[in-house]
Amino acid sequence: MKKFFIMFALIFAVGLGTSPDVEAKKFGGSKSIGKSHKTAPAQPANPSTPAATPAANPGKKGLMGGMLGGLLAGGLLAALFMGGGFENIQIMDILIIALVAFVLFKIFRAVMASKAGAQQRPAYASGPTSQDQFRQQADQGGFATSGNSGFAQAASDVPFDLPPGFDLPAFLEGSRGHYKTLQQAWNDNDLSKIQEYVSIELYNELSQQRRELEGAQHTEVMFLDAELVRATHNASLAEVSVKFSGRYRDTVEGVEEDIKEVWHLERNLAQANAPWLIVGIEQ
């Protein structure tokens, strides 16, 4: 019986040292929703905003937690075998050891989370925070041509035909700002803010998805880059696809994940001052 409780304590200590596989609750979830389109793997050669480079490469999730668990288990084994712990160990001794391991793990995770938060992140312009500002940026000159806008046509059948008056750098800057704005609205359960940026069909899916989450969320965008991977238009409709890459984290759980997704946006050209609306999110 004593050996059983000792093994239980060892397993418990190792389990505490292993980081849980928790997914941060980001805007759009972890599955594709809404419309989808074939996109290019990368943006064609064209003047654009520089790519983001994180200040430091984050370590593999759970690595340090696993090391801590190993140290705890190793120390416990050493104490048991070399100190005669198998002879007169009591249940309370096991519980105290497990409690100490738990407290040490919590302290360690808090320290690592604070260090991660203190790392320098790439500085990006926050971009517009409303559809009116975004609309103004997209309407500015710069790439004002109805042709392929200086793009070398990709070898694939993915179109890169920007609508007239489209300012690509400003649009990508605004896209990064909108990504962060929508993530904050998602955290705060501000569905009215989200509704400003998405189509009715996508809003219905997103609102249902958000209702399945309880209370405020704590997902923070750490760094983010955006590039155009598809563009086309006709007399009445403009379509673009923006690929986002970066990293985000749950500030409470300390979990970090990569951002790898594509937003498909549409704009009604037949309507004056119509906004760009997100119609699909592909993970």
GUSEDREN-205145 format. One record per residue: x, z, y of N, C-alpha, C, O in turn; chain; residue in three letters. Coordinates in steps of 0.05 Angstrom, whole numbers, plus 5000, padded with zeros to 4 digits. Atoms other than C-alpha are relative to their C-alpha. Last residue first. Layout:
N
[atom [X Z Y] [X Z Y] [X Z Y] [X Z Y] A Ala]
...
This chain:
283
[atom [4978 4981 5006] [4855 4184 5565] [5021 4987 4982] [5040 4999 4974] A Gln]
[atom [4989 5003 5027] [4809 4133 5597] [5024 5018 4996] [5042 5019 5013] A Glu]
[atom [4975 4985 5002] [4765 4152 5656] [5009 4996 4971] [4995 5004 4952] A Ile]
[atom [4990 4995 5027] [4708 4105 5677] [5027 5015 5002] [5042 5011 5020] A Gly]
[atom [5020 5008 5020] [4664 4088 5736] [5009 5006 4972] [4993 5004 4953] A Val]
[atom [4988 4999 5027] [4702 4121 5793] [4978 4994 4980] [4957 5007 4980] A Ile]
[atom [5011 4980 5018] [4671 4099 5859] [5014 4998 4973] [5019 4977 4963] A Leu]
[atom [4990 5004 5027] [4703 4064 5918] [4989 5022 4982] [4991 5046 4990] A Trp]
[atom [4976 4985 5010] [4659 4072 5978] [5010 4990 4973] [4995 4976 4959] A Pro]
[atom [5005 4988 5026] [4613 4020 6010] [5025 5014 4990] [5047 5004 4995] A Ala]
[atom [4988 4974 5002] [4627 4008 6083] [4994 5015 4974] [4992 5039 4973] A Asn]
[atom [4982 4992 4979] [4579 3949 6086] [5010 5029 4996] [4994 5047 4991] A Ala]
[atom [5011 4978 4983] [4547 3932 6020] [5021 5008 5020] [5044 5014 5013] A Gln]
[atom [5023 5010 4986] [4561 3864 5987] [4987 5021 5019] [4970 5015 5035] A Ala]
[atom [4992 5015 4976] [4631 3886 5970] [4977 4989 5016] [4980 4981 5039] A Leu]
[atom [5021 5021 4994] [4605 3940 5923] [5008 4986 5026] [5004 4997 5047] A Asn]
[atom [5010 4999 4973] [4668 3978 5902] [4980 4977 5004] [4987 4954 4997] A Arg]
[atom [5014 5023 4991] [4690 3996 5832] [4991 5004 5028] [4986 5026 5037] A Glu]
[atom [5016 4997 4975] [4741 4044 5803] [4987 4974 5007] [4998 4952 5002] A Leu]
[atom [5011 5026 4993] [4772 4051 5733] [4980 5005 5024] [4962 5021 5022] A His]
[atom [5026 5000 4987] [4815 4113 5726] [4992 4972 5006] [5008 4956 5018] A Trp]
[atom [5006 5022 4983] [4872 4113 5675] [4971 5003 5011] [4953 5008 4996] A Val]
[atom [5027 5010 5000] [4902 4174 5641] [4997 4977 5020] [5013 4974 5038] A Glu]
[atom [4998 5028 5008] [4966 4208 5622] [4972 4989 4998] [4959 4991 4977] A Lys]
[atom [5022 5017 4989] [4975 4276 5654] [5006 4971 4992] [5026 4960 5001] A Ile]
[atom [4994 5025 4985] [5021 4319 5611] [4974 4987 5010] [4953 4990 4997] A Asp]
[atom [5005 5025 5015] [5002 4390 5591] [5007 4977 5018] [5008 4979 5043] A Glu]
[atom [4994 5025 4986] [5023 4461 5611] [4994 4976 4983] [4999 4976 4959] A Glu]
[atom [4997 5024 5017] [4993 4527 5587] [5005 4975 5018] [4991 4972 5038] A Val]
[atom [4972 5008 5000] [5006 4590 5628] [5006 4975 4984] [5029 4969 4977] A Gly]
[atom [4989 5001 5027] [4939 4618 5607] [5030 4993 4999] [5044 4999 4980] A Glu]
[atom [5007 4975 5013] [4919 4638 5677] [5013 5002 4973] [5026 5021 4966] A Val]
[atom [4985 4978 4987] [4952 4583 5718] [4995 5027 4988] [5010 5046 4993] A Thr]
[atom [5020 4979 4997] [4928 4529 5669] [5015 5025 5011] [5032 5036 4997] A Asp]
[atom [4999 4975 5015] [4977 4473 5679] [4976 5018 5005] [4963 5015 5026] A Arg]
[atom [5017 4980 4990] [4985 4401 5701] [5002 5025 4983] [5012 5024 4961] A Tyr]
[atom [5002 4976 5017] [5036 4346 5692] [4981 5020 5014] [4981 5022 5039] A Arg]
[atom [4990 4976 4988] [5047 4275 5716] [4997 5024 4982] [5000 5021 4957] A Gly]
[atom [4981 4987 5018] [5021 4205 5703] [5011 5024 5015] [5016 5023 5039] A Ser]
[atom [4988 4975 4990] [4961 4170 5733] [5019 5011 4979] [5013 5010 4955] A Phe]
[atom [4988 4984 5021] [4944 4097 5720] [5013 5024 5013] [5030 5022 5030] A Lys]
[atom [4977 4985 4992] [4897 4065 5770] [5009 5018 4978] [4994 5033 4966] A Val]
[atom [4994 4979 5020] [4847 4010 5752] [5027 5013 5009] [5046 5000 5014] A Ser]
[atom [4972 4994 5003] [4815 3966 5805] [5003 5022 4979] [4984 5038 4975] A Val]
[atom [4993 4981 5021] [4749 3930 5811] [5030 5004 5000] [5046 4986 5002] A Glu]
[atom [4971 4997 5003] [4718 3894 5870] [5005 5022 4979] [4991 5042 4978] A Ala]
[atom [4990 4976 5013] [4645 3869 5868] [5031 5000 4998] [5042 4979 4990] A Leu]
[atom [5017 4976 4998] [4601 3822 5907] [5013 5025 4990] [5003 5047 4997] A Ser]
[atom [5013 4998 4974] [4641 3759 5922] [4985 5026 5004] [4981 5035 5027] A Ala]
[atom [5015 5024 4995] [4689 3768 5864] [4985 5005 5027] [4993 5022 5042] A Asn]
[atom [5023 5000 4983] [4744 3818 5850] [4986 4973 5001] [4997 4953 4994] A His]
[atom [5014 5025 5000] [4801 3837 5804] [4976 5003 5020] [4968 5025 5026] A Thr]
[atom [5016 5004 4975] [4854 3891 5798] [4987 4972 4998] [4999 4953 4990] A Ala]
[atom [5019 5021 5002] [4891 3923 5739] [4985 4997 5026] [4980 5017 5040] A Arg]
[atom [4996 5014 5026] [4949 3970 5727] [4979 4978 4995] [4980 4966 4974] A Val]
[atom [5022 5019 5006] [4958 4000 5797] [5006 4985 4974] [5028 4974 4971] A Leu]
[atom [4993 5028 4998] [5005 4060 5798] [4976 4982 4993] [4959 4990 4977] A Glu]
[atom [5022 5019 5005] [4997 4134 5810] [5011 4972 5003] [5028 4967 5020] A Ala]
[atom [4994 5026 4990] [5044 4194 5807] [4977 4981 4993] [4962 4987 4974] A Asp]
[atom [5018 5023 5007] [5029 4268 5801] [5011 4974 5012] [5020 4974 5034] A Leu]
[atom [4990 5024 4986] [5062 4336 5803] [4985 4976 4989] [4975 4977 4966] A Phe]
[atom [4973 4992 4993] [5038 4407 5786] [5014 4977 5015] [5025 4981 5036] A Met]
[atom [4984 5024 5003] [4963 4394 5785] [5028 5007 5011] [5031 5014 5034] A Val]
[atom [4985 5008 4976] [4931 4463 5776] [5017 4975 4994] [5031 4974 4974] A Glu]
[atom [4981 5022 5005] [4878 4482 5725] [5012 4990 5026] [4998 4985 5045] A Thr]
[atom [4976 4994 4986] [4846 4550 5735] [5022 4979 4996] [5045 4985 4994] A His]
[atom [4977 5008 5015] [4773 4542 5716] [5025 5004 5017] [5023 5008 5041] A Gln]
[atom [4980 5016 4986] [4715 4580 5746] [5023 4994 4981] [5030 5010 4964] A Ala]
[atom [4987 4989 4976] [4658 4604 5702] [5021 4981 5012] [5023 4957 5005] A Gly]
[atom [5010 4976 4988] [4642 4581 5631] [5017 5008 5024] [5041 5010 5023] A Glu]
[atom [4978 4981 4993] [4653 4510 5609] [4988 5024 5015] [4970 5021 5032] A Leu]
[atom [4991 4987 5025] [4597 4472 5574] [5023 5019 5004] [5030 5034 4986] A Glu]
[atom [5019 4978 5007] [4564 4459 5641] [5008 5014 4974] [5000 5036 4969] A Arg]
[atom [4993 4977 4984] [4626 4418 5661] [4982 5024 4993] [4991 5047 4994] A Arg]
[atom [4975 4989 5010] [4615 4368 5605] [5008 5026 5014] [5017 5045 5002] A Gln]
[atom [5006 4989 5026] [4543 4357 5623] [5024 5014 4989] [5023 5035 4977] A Gln]
[atom [5015 4976 4995] [4563 4347 5696] [4992 5014 4974] [4992 5039 4973] A Ser]
[atom [4983 4979 4990] [4616 4298 5675] [4986 5027 5004] [4996 5048 4997] A Leu]
[atom [4983 4991 5022] [4570 4256 5633] [5018 5023 5008] [5021 5042 4993] A Glu]
[atom [5017 4987 5020] [4516 4252 5686] [5017 5010 4977] [5012 5032 4966] A Asn]
[atom [5007 4973 4991] [4568 4238 5739] [4983 5015 4980] [4987 5039 4975] A Tyr]
[atom [4978 4982 5006] [4595 4180 5700] [4995 5028 5008] [5003 5047 4995] A Leu]
[atom [4997 4997 5029] [4528 4146 5699] [5023 5019 4993] [5020 5035 4975] A Glu]
[atom [5022 4983 5011] [4514 4160 5772] [5004 5004 4970] [5001 5027 4961] A Ile]
[atom [5025 5014 5004] [4582 4131 5793] [4979 5019 4988] [4986 5041 4978] A Ser]
[atom [5005 5013 5026] [4637 4178 5816] [4973 4986 5000] [4955 4991 5016] A Val]
[atom [4978 5017 5008] [4669 4202 5881] [4995 4983 4975] [5010 4966 4968] A Tyr]
[atom [4992 5019 4978] [4614 4235 5921] [5019 4979 4990] [5020 4957 5002] A Glu]
[atom [5020 5022 4999] [4584 4266 5857] [5007 4980 5022] [4999 4956 5019] A Gln]
[atom [4994 5020 5020] [4647 4308 5848] [4982 4975 5002] [4991 4953 4997] A Ile]
[atom [4975 5013 4992] [4635 4344 5913] [5008 4977 4981] [5015 4955 4989] A Lys]
[atom [5008 5016 4978] [4563 4360 5893] [5024 4984 5011] [5021 4961 5019] A Ser]
[atom [5010 5026 5010] [4587 4384 5825] [4992 4981 5023] [4993 4957 5020] A Leu]
[atom [5013 5012 4976] [4629 4440 5856] [4991 4972 4992] [5005 4952 4998] A Asp]
[atom [5027 5008 5009] [4644 4478 5791] [4984 4989 5023] [4960 4993 5025] A Asn]
[atom [5020 4984 4986] [4703 4511 5827] [4971 4994 4992] [4952 5005 5002] A Asp]
[atom [4994 4971 5004] [4755 4486 5777] [4977 5017 5012] [4969 5037 5000] A Asn]
[atom [5005 4994 5028] [4722 4417 5776] [5005 5030 4995] [4989 5043 4982] A Trp]
[atom [5029 4998 5002] [4722 4415 5852] [4991 5006 4972] [4972 5021 4968] A Ala]
[atom [5008 4975 4988] [4796 4432 5850] [4970 5003 4999] [4960 5025 4995] A Gln]
[atom [4992 4979 5018] [4809 4376 5800] [4992 5027 5011] [4982 5045 4997] A Gln]
[atom [5020 4999 5021] [4768 4328 5843] [5008 5022 4980] [4990 5035 4968] A Leu]
[atom [5025 4990 4989] [4811 4343 5904] [4979 5003 4978] [4964 5023 4978] A Thr]
[atom [4998 4971 4995] [4875 4337 5865] [4974 5012 5011] [4966 5034 5004] A Lys]
[atom [4997 4988 5026] [4856 4268 5838] [5001 5031 5003] [4988 5045 4988] A Tyr]
[atom [5026 4996 5012] [4831 4249 5906] [5001 5013 4973] [4984 5028 4965] A His]
[atom [5015 4979 4986] [4898 4262 5938] [4973 5005 4988] [4964 5028 4986] A Gly]
[atom [4987 4975 5007] [4934 4221 5886] [4985 5024 5013] [4981 5045 5001] A Arg]
[atom [5008 4995 5027] [4884 4164 5896] [5012 5027 4990] [4999 5042 4977] A Ser]
[atom [5026 4988 5000] [4894 4167 5971] [4990 5008 4972] [4977 5028 4969] A Gly]
[atom [4997 4974 4988] [4968 4154 5964] [4973 5015 5000] [4972 5039 4993] A Glu]
[atom [4988 4983 5020] [4952 4098 5916] [5005 5028 5010] [5002 5048 4995] A Leu]
[atom [5020 4995 5021] [4903 4067 5965] [5012 5019 4979] [4998 5037 4970] A Phe]
[atom [5019 4980 4990] [4951 4075 6024] [4980 5007 4978] [4972 5030 4976] A Ala]
[atom [4987 4974 4997] [5006 4039 5985] [4981 5022 5009] [4982 5045 4999] A Pro]
[atom [4993 4988 5025] [4958 3983 5963] [5015 5027 5003] [5006 5047 4990] A Leu]
[atom [4974 4987 4995] [4925 3967 6029] [5009 5016 4976] [5000 5038 4972] A Asp]
[atom [4994 4977 5017] [4868 3920 6009] [5029 5010 5006] [5048 4994 5003] A Phe]
[atom [4997 4976 4983] [4843 3875 6065] [5009 5025 4985] [5005 5047 4995] A Gly]
[atom [4990 5003 4973] [4818 3822 6017] [5001 5026 5015] [4984 5044 5012] A Pro]
[atom [5020 5009 4982] [4809 3844 5944] [5011 4997 5028] [5032 5009 5035] A Pro]
[atom [5010 4980 4981] [4870 3849 5900] [4979 4988 5018] [4981 4965 5026] A Leu]
[atom [5010 5015 4977] [4878 3800 5842] [4987 5020 5019] [4964 5027 5016] A Asp]
[atom [4989 4985 4977] [4920 3830 5787] [4993 4985 5026] [5011 4974 5039] A Phe]
[atom [4999 5011 4972] [4883 3807 5725] [5013 5020 5020] [5011 5044 5017] A Pro]
[atom [5009 4980 4981] [4902 3829 5654] [5002 4990 5028] [5024 4982 5037] A Val]
[atom [5023 5010 4986] [4908 3767 5610] [4988 5021 5019] [4965 5019 5027] A Asp]
[atom [5025 4995 5014] [4978 3783 5590] [4977 4989 5016] [4981 4977 5037] A Ser]
[atom [5001 5019 5023] [5042 3751 5617] [4974 5004 4985] [4965 4985 4972] A Ala]
[atom [4989 4989 5025] [5030 3786 5683] [4996 4980 4977] [4979 4963 4978] A Ala]
[atom [5021 4998 5021] [5019 3744 5745] [5012 5010 4974] [5031 4999 4964] A Gln]
[atom [4994 5020 5021] [5074 3758 5795] [4980 5005 4978] [4978 5027 4967] A Ala]
[atom [4994 4991 5027] [5038 3798 5848] [5009 4976 4984] [4998 4954 4986] A Phe]
[atom [4971 4997 5004] [5044 3774 5920] [5007 5010 4972] [5031 5011 4966] A Gly]
[atom [4988 4980 4982] [4971 3788 5936] [5029 5004 4994] [5039 5027 4995] A Ser]
[atom [4989 4979 5017] [4943 3749 5876] [5016 5020 5016] [5029 5037 5003] A Asn]
[atom [4986 5011 5023] [4898 3709 5923] [5010 5023 4983] [4998 5044 4981] A Gly]
[atom [5018 5002 5022] [4845 3738 5969] [5013 4988 4975] [5000 4985 4955] A Ser]
[atom [5001 5028 5010] [4895 3762 6019] [4982 4999 4976] [4980 5019 4961] A Thr]
[atom [5025 5013 4994] [4902 3824 6061] [5001 4971 4992] [5008 4953 5008] A Ala]
[atom [5001 5019 5021] [4958 3863 6028] [4974 4984 5003] [4959 4981 4984] A Phe]
[atom [4976 4995 5015] [4976 3903 6089] [5003 4980 4978] [5022 4966 4976] A Gly]
[atom [4986 5024 5008] [4911 3911 6128] [5025 5007 4984] [5030 5030 4978] A Gly]
[atom [4978 5007 4982] [4870 3974 6129] [5014 4975 4989] [5013 4969 4965] A Gln]
[atom [5008 5022 4983] [4804 3975 6090] [5023 4991 5019] [5020 4970 5031] A Asp]
[atom [5003 5023 5017] [4829 4019 6033] [4994 4975 5016] [5000 4953 5008] A Ala]
[atom [4974 5008 5010] [4854 4071 6082] [4998 4974 4984] [5015 4956 4987] A Gln]
[atom [4984 5011 4978] [4788 4072 6120] [5028 4991 4990] [5038 4970 4999] A Gln]
[atom [5011 5026 4994] [4748 4080 6056] [5017 4987 5022] [5022 4963 5021] A Arg]
[atom [4990 5018 5021] [4792 4138 6034] [4991 4971 5006] [5006 4953 5001] A Phe]
[atom [4972 5004 4996] [4779 4173 6100] [5012 4980 4980] [5028 4963 4987] A Gln]
[atom [4998 5015 4975] [4704 4164 6094] [5030 4993 5005] [5037 4971 5012] A Asp]
[atom [5003 5029 5005] [4706 4184 6020] [5003 4984 5025] [5012 4961 5024] A Gln]
[atom [5028 5008 4999] [4734 4252 6038] [4998 4970 4995] [5018 4956 4998] A Ser]
[atom [5016 4980 5014] [4798 4291 6025] [4970 4992 5002] [4953 5008 4994] A Thr]
[atom [5026 4994 4987] [4847 4237 6043] [4984 5020 4983] [4988 5021 4959] A Pro]
[atom [5020 5021 5001] [4918 4240 6017] [4974 5009 5012] [4972 5032 5021] A Gly]
[atom [5024 4990 5013] [4958 4303 6002] [4979 4978 4998] [4961 4980 4981] A Ser]
[atom [5021 4998 4980] [5023 4268 6017] [4974 5007 4986] [4968 4996 4966] A Ala]
[atom [5017 5024 4996] [5068 4283 5960] [4982 5005 5023] [4974 5028 5029] A Tyr]
[atom [5018 4999 4977] [5126 4332 5955] [4985 4974 5002] [4998 4953 5006] A Ala]
[atom [4998 5023 4981] [5157 4336 5887] [4979 5002 5021] [4956 5009 5016] A Pro]
[atom [5015 5023 5008] [5154 4406 5858] [5003 4978 5019] [5008 4983 5043] A Arg]
[atom [5006 5019 4979] [5206 4461 5865] [4985 4976 4989] [4994 4965 4969] A Gln]
[atom [4985 5025 5000] [5202 4513 5811] [4991 4981 5022] [4967 4980 5028] A Gln]
[atom [4980 5000 4978] [5172 4580 5832] [5016 4974 5001] [5031 4969 5020] A Ala]
[atom [5013 5004 4975] [5109 4570 5790] [5019 4998 5023] [5013 4986 5044] A Gly]
[atom [5010 5028 4999] [5150 4560 5728] [4987 4994 5026] [4989 4972 5037] A Ala]
[atom [4977 5018 4996] [5189 4624 5742] [4991 4971 5002] [5001 4956 5018] A Lys]
[atom [4991 4997 4972] [5124 4663 5751] [5023 4982 5006] [5025 4971 5028] A Ser]
[atom [5020 5014 4983] [5097 4636 5685] [5008 5001 5029] [5004 4982 5044] A Ala]
[atom [4996 5029 5003] [5161 4655 5648] [4980 4985 5018] [4988 4964 5029] A Met]
[atom [4975 5007 4987] [5157 4727 5675] [5005 4970 4999] [5013 4958 5019] A Val]
[atom [5004 4998 4971] [5084 4734 5656] [5025 4992 5016] [5023 4978 5036] A Ala]
[atom [5016 5024 4992] [5098 4707 5586] [4995 5001 5030] [4995 4980 5043] A Arg]
[atom [4983 5024 5001] [5154 4758 5576] [4985 4976 5010] [4996 4960 5025] A Phe]
[atom [4981 4999 4978] [5111 4816 5599] [5017 4975 5001] [5022 4964 5023] A Ile]
[atom [5015 5004 4975] [5054 4796 5553] [5019 5000 5024] [5016 4983 5042] A Lys]
[atom [5008 5028 4999] [5102 4789 5494] [4986 4994 5026] [4991 4973 5039] A Phe]
[atom [4976 5015 4994] [5133 4857 5507] [4994 4970 5003] [5005 4957 5021] A Leu]
[atom [4994 4995 4971] [5064 4889 5510] [5025 4984 5008] [5025 4972 5030] A Val]
[atom [5020 5013 4984] [5044 4857 5443] [5006 5003 5030] [5004 4984 5045] A Phe]
[atom [4995 5029 5001] [5108 4877 5409] [4981 4985 5018] [4989 4966 5031] A Ala]
[atom [4976 5005 4984] [5100 4949 5433] [5006 4970 5000] [5013 4959 5021] A Val]
[atom [5007 4998 4972] [5029 4949 5406] [5023 4995 5018] [5021 4981 5038] A Leu]
[atom [5016 5024 4993] [5051 4922 5338] [4992 5001 5030] [4993 4980 5043] A Ala]
[atom [4981 5023 4999] [5105 4975 5333] [4985 4975 5009] [4995 4960 5026] A Ile]
[atom [4983 4997 4976] [5055 5029 5351] [5019 4977 5003] [5023 4967 5025] A Ile]
[atom [5017 5007 4977] [5005 5004 5299] [5016 5002 5026] [5013 4986 5044] A Leu]
[atom [5004 5029 5000] [5059 5004 5245] [4984 4992 5025] [4990 4972 5038] A Ile]
[atom [4974 5012 4993] [5080 5075 5262] [4997 4970 5002] [5008 4957 5021] A Asp]
[atom [4997 4998 4971] [5007 5096 5261] [5026 4988 5010] [5027 4977 5032] A Met]
[atom [5017 5020 4987] [5000 5070 5191] [5003 5001 5030] [5004 4980 5043] A Ile]
[atom [5028 4994 4998] [5058 5113 5167] [4985 4978 5014] [4997 4961 5028] A Gln]
[atom [5014 5013 4978] [5128 5096 5144] [4970 5007 4999] [4958 5007 4977] A Ile]
[atom [5021 4982 4990] [5160 5147 5099] [4984 4988 5023] [4974 5003 5040] A Asn]
[atom [5004 4975 5014] [5205 5108 5053] [4976 5016 5010] [4959 5023 4994] A Glu]
[atom [5020 5003 5021] [5201 5036 5074] [4993 5026 4987] [4974 5028 4972] A Phe]
[atom [5027 5000 4990] [5234 5049 5141] [4979 4998 4978] [4955 5004 4983] A Gly]
[atom [5016 4987 5020] [5300 5068 5109] [4970 5001 5007] [4956 5020 5000] A Gly]
[atom [5006 4973 4993] [5337 5052 5172] [4983 5015 4980] [4973 5037 4986] A Gly]
[atom [4975 4985 4995] [5373 4990 5148] [4994 5029 5007] [5012 5046 5005] A Met]
[atom [4982 5001 5022] [5313 4958 5115] [5025 5017 5004] [5034 5030 4985] A Phe]
[atom [5012 4991 5025] [5258 4978 5163] [5020 5002 4977] [5021 5022 4963] A Leu]
[atom [5007 4971 4998] [5295 4976 5229] [4990 5010 4973] [4995 5033 4966] A Ala]
[atom [4975 4984 5000] [5327 4910 5210] [4995 5030 5001] [5008 5045 4987] A Ala]
[atom [4988 5000 5026] [5260 4881 5191] [5025 5017 4998] [5029 5032 4980] A Leu]
[atom [5016 4983 5016] [5229 4902 5257] [5011 5002 4971] [5011 5024 4959] A Leu]
[atom [4995 4972 4993] [5286 4873 5296] [4984 5019 4983] [4994 5041 4975] A Gly]
[atom [4973 4993 5010] [5280 4808 5259] [5007 5029 5006] [5018 5043 4989] A Gly]
[atom [5002 4997 5029] [5204 4805 5270] [5027 5008 4988] [5029 5025 4971] A Ala]
[atom [5016 4977 5006] [5211 4818 5344] [5000 5006 4970] [5004 5028 4961] A Leu]
[atom [4985 4977 4993] [5268 4769 5351] [4985 5026 4993] [4997 5045 4983] A Leu]
[atom [4979 4997 5020] [5230 4716 5313] [5017 5025 5006] [5025 5039 4987] A Gly]
[atom [5012 4990 5025] [5168 4727 5355] [5021 5004 4979] [5020 5024 4964] A Gly]
[atom [5007 4972 4997] [5209 4721 5418] [4989 5012 4975] [4996 5034 4967] A Leu]
[atom [4975 4985 5001] [5239 4656 5394] [4995 5030 5002] [5007 5046 4989] A Met]
[atom [4991 4999 5028] [5170 4629 5378] [5026 5016 4997] [5029 5031 4978] A Gly]
[atom [5018 4981 5014] [5146 4647 5448] [5008 5003 4971] [5008 5026 4961] A Gly]
[atom [4991 4973 4994] [5207 4613 5477] [4983 5021 4987] [4992 5042 4979] A Met]
[atom [4973 4996 5009] [5190 4549 5441] [5009 5028 5005] [5018 5041 4986] A Leu]
[atom [4998 4982 5022] [5114 4553 5449] [5028 5006 4990] [5032 5023 4973] A Gly]
[atom [5019 4978 5000] [5107 4493 5492] [5003 5017 4975] [5003 5007 4953] A Lys]
[atom [5022 5004 5019] [5169 4451 5493] [4983 5025 5000] [4992 5047 5000] A Lys]
[atom [4993 4996 5028] [5210 4463 5555] [4976 4995 4983] [4953 4994 4992] A Gly]
[atom [5011 4976 5013] [5192 4435 5623] [5006 5001 4971] [5008 4980 4957] A Pro]
[atom [5015 5008 5024] [5240 4383 5650] [4989 5025 4987] [5005 5043 4979] A Asn]
[atom [4987 4991 5024] [5260 4405 5720] [4983 4992 4976] [4958 4991 4978] A Ala]
[atom [4976 4985 4993] [5247 4381 5790] [5015 5009 4975] [5039 5011 4975] A Ala]
[atom [5002 4971 4999] [5197 4329 5766] [5026 5014 5004] [5047 5003 4997] A Pro]
[atom [4980 4989 5019] [5210 4257 5786] [4997 5031 5001] [5003 5042 5022] A Thr]
[atom [4993 4972 4998] [5153 4220 5818] [5020 5008 4979] [5019 4998 4957] A Ala]
[atom [5010 4983 5022] [5152 4145 5823] [5010 5029 5004] [5030 5034 5016] A Ala]
[atom [4980 4993 5020] [5163 4113 5891] [4988 5018 4978] [4970 5033 4984] A Pro]
[atom [4989 4973 4996] [5103 4083 5927] [5019 5007 4978] [5016 4998 4955] A Thr]
[atom [5019 4978 5006] [5094 4009 5922] [5013 5026 5005] [5037 5027 5011] A Ser]
[atom [4994 4976 4985] [5126 3942 5939] [4979 5022 4996] [4955 5016 4999] A Pro]
[atom [5013 5002 4974] [5110 3895 5882] [5007 5025 5016] [5010 5047 5004] A Asn]
[atom [4980 4996 4978] [5136 3882 5812] [4987 4995 5026] [4976 4973 5032] A Ala]
[atom [4982 5023 4996] [5075 3888 5766] [5019 5006 5023] [5015 5023 5040] A Pro]
[atom [5007 5015 4975] [5047 3958 5751] [5020 4977 5003] [5044 4980 4999] A Gln]
[atom [4987 4991 4976] [5058 3981 5679] [4992 4982 5023] [4983 4959 5019] A Ala]
[atom [4985 4976 5005] [5026 3977 5611] [5014 5012 5024] [5020 5035 5025] A Pro]
[atom [4972 5005 5005] [4975 3928 5638] [5014 5026 4994] [5006 5047 5003] A Ala]
[atom [4982 4997 4978] [4901 3945 5631] [5028 4993 4992] [5035 4992 4968] A Thr]
[atom [4973 5005 5009] [4843 3926 5586] [5018 5001 5024] [5013 4988 5045] A Lys]
[atom [4990 5027 4996] [4780 3957 5614] [5028 4998 4988] [5042 5018 4986] A His]
[atom [4972 5004 5007] [4737 4018 5600] [5008 4971 5004] [4991 4953 5001] A Ser]
[atom [4991 5027 5005] [4672 4043 5629] [5029 5000 4993] [5045 5018 5000] A Lys]
[atom [5007 5021 4981] [4649 4115 5623] [5011 4973 4992] [5017 4969 4969] A Gly]
[atom [5029 5001 4994] [4685 4170 5584] [4995 4977 5020] [5013 4969 5035] A Ile]
[atom [5008 5021 4982] [4752 4175 5549] [4970 5000 5004] [4955 5004 4985] A Ser]
[atom [5008 5025 5013] [4769 4242 5518] [4990 4980 5020] [4983 4987 5043] A Lys]
[atom [4978 5011 5015] [4809 4303 5541] [4992 4974 4984] [5007 4965 4967] A Ser]
[atom [4997 4992 5027] [4765 4329 5597] [5023 4986 4986] [5042 4976 4999] A Gly]
[atom [5002 5023 5018] [4749 4289 5659] [5003 5007 4971] [4998 4991 4953] A Gly]
[atom [5022 5018 4993] [4775 4342 5706] [4999 4976 4982] [5020 4964 4978] A Phe]
[atom [4997 5018 4977] [4823 4388 5671] [4976 4983 5004] [4959 4980 4986] A Lys]
[atom [5025 5014 4995] [4809 4447 5626] [5001 4983 5025] [4993 4992 5047] A Lys]
[atom [5011 4995 4974] [4878 4467 5602] [4976 4983 5005] [4974 4960 4996] A Ala]
[atom [5000 5024 4982] [4886 4460 5528] [4988 5008 5026] [4966 5019 5028] A Glu]
[atom [5024 5000 4983] [4905 4522 5488] [5002 4976 5019] [5024 4970 5030] A Val]
[atom [5004 5029 4993] [4953 4518 5429] [4974 4997 5016] [4954 4990 5005] A Asp]
[atom [5024 5013 5010] [4970 4592 5428] [4997 4972 5011] [5005 4966 5033] A Pro]
[atom [5019 5007 4979] [5042 4611 5442] [4976 4986 4989] [4979 4968 4973] A Ser]
[atom [5006 5029 5000] [5075 4642 5382] [4980 4994 5021] [4958 5005 5020] A Thr]
[atom [4979 5015 4988] [5107 4710 5393] [4995 4971 5001] [5011 4956 5013] A Gly]
[atom [5000 4995 4971] [5043 4748 5380] [5021 4983 5014] [5017 4976 5037] A Leu]
[atom [5023 5014 4988] [5037 4715 5312] [4998 5004 5030] [4991 4986 5045] A Gly]
[atom [4993 5029 4998] [5106 4737 5294] [4978 4985 5013] [4983 4967 5029] A Val]
[atom [4979 5002 4980] [5089 4810 5309] [5007 4970 5004] [5011 4962 5027] A Ala]
[atom [5012 4996 4974] [5023 4806 5270] [5020 4996 5023] [5014 4984 5043] A Phe]
[atom [5015 5024 4994] [5058 4776 5210] [4987 5002 5027] [4986 4982 5042] A Ile]
[atom [4982 5022 4996] [5109 4832 5210] [4985 4975 5008] [4993 4961 5027] A Leu]
[atom [4988 4996 4974] [5056 4886 5219] [5019 4977 5007] [5020 4968 5030] A Ala]
[atom [5020 5006 4980] [5017 4858 5160] [5011 5003 5028] [5005 4986 5045] A Phe]
[atom [5002 5029 4998] [5080 4858 5118] [4979 4991 5020] [4983 4972 5035] A Met]
[atom [4976 5009 4988] [5090 4932 5133] [5000 4969 5004] [5007 4959 5025] A Ile]
[atom [5003 4996 4971] [5017 4947 5118] [5025 4991 5015] [5023 4982 5038] A Phe]
[atom [5021 5017 4989] [5023 4915 5050] [4998 5003 5030] [4997 4983 5044] A Phe]
[atom [4988 5026 4997] [5089 4949 5034] [4980 4980 5013] [4987 4963 5029] A Lys]
[atom [4982 4999 4977] [5057 5017 5047] [5012 4972 5006] [5014 4964 5029] A Lys]
[atom [5017 5000 4976] [5000 5000 5000] [5017 5000 5025] [5012 4986 5045] A Met]
